[in-house]
């Protein structure tokens, strides 16, 4: 019984940290894409 509680707790924490790192990675990618788009449109305007 205690093992299943620990397992679900560990799974929850793992999912939380995985989601957090995915969000940070996505933000970083969007930041890079945004900078590329800005410089790209900057050349044409």
C-alpha positions as CSV (number, residue, x, y, z in Angstrom):
1,X,0.0,0.0,0.0
2,X,2.8,2.4,1.0
3,X,4.7,1.6,-2.2
4,X,1.8,2.5,-4.5
5,X,1.4,5.8,-2.7
6,X,5.1,6.5,-3.0
7,X,5.0,5.5,-6.7
8,X,2.1,7.8,-7.5
9,X,3.8,10.6,-5.6
10,X,7.0,10.1,-7.5
11,X,5.1,9.9,-10.7
12,X,3.4,13.2,-9.9
13,X,6.6,15.0,-9.0
14,X,8.3,13.6,-12.1
15,X,5.5,14.7,-14.3
16,X,5.6,18.1,-12.7
17,X,9.3,18.6,-13.3
18,X,9.1,17.2,-16.8
19,X,6.3,19.7,-17.6
20,X,8.2,22.6,-16.1
21,X,11.4,21.8,-18.1
22,X,9.2,21.3,-21.3
23,X,7.6,24.8,-20.7
24,X,11.1,26.4,-20.2
25,X,12.4,24.6,-23.4
26,X,9.4,25.8,-25.4
27,X,9.8,29.4,-24.1
28,X,13.5,29.3,-25.1
29,X,12.7,28.0,-28.6
30,X,9.9,30.6,-29.0
31,X,12.4,33.3,-27.9
32,X,14.9,32.2,-30.5
33,X,12.3,31.9,-33.2
34,X,11.0,35.4,-32.3
35,X,14.5,36.9,-32.6
36,X,15.0,35.2,-35.9
37,X,11.7,36.5,-37.2
38,X,12.4,40.0,-36.0
39,X,15.8,40.2,-37.7
40,X,14.4,38.5,-40.8
41,X,11.5,41.1,-41.1
42,X,13.9,43.8,-40.1
43,X,16.0,43.2,-43.3
44,X,13.0,43.6,-45.5
45,X,11.4,46.7,-43.9
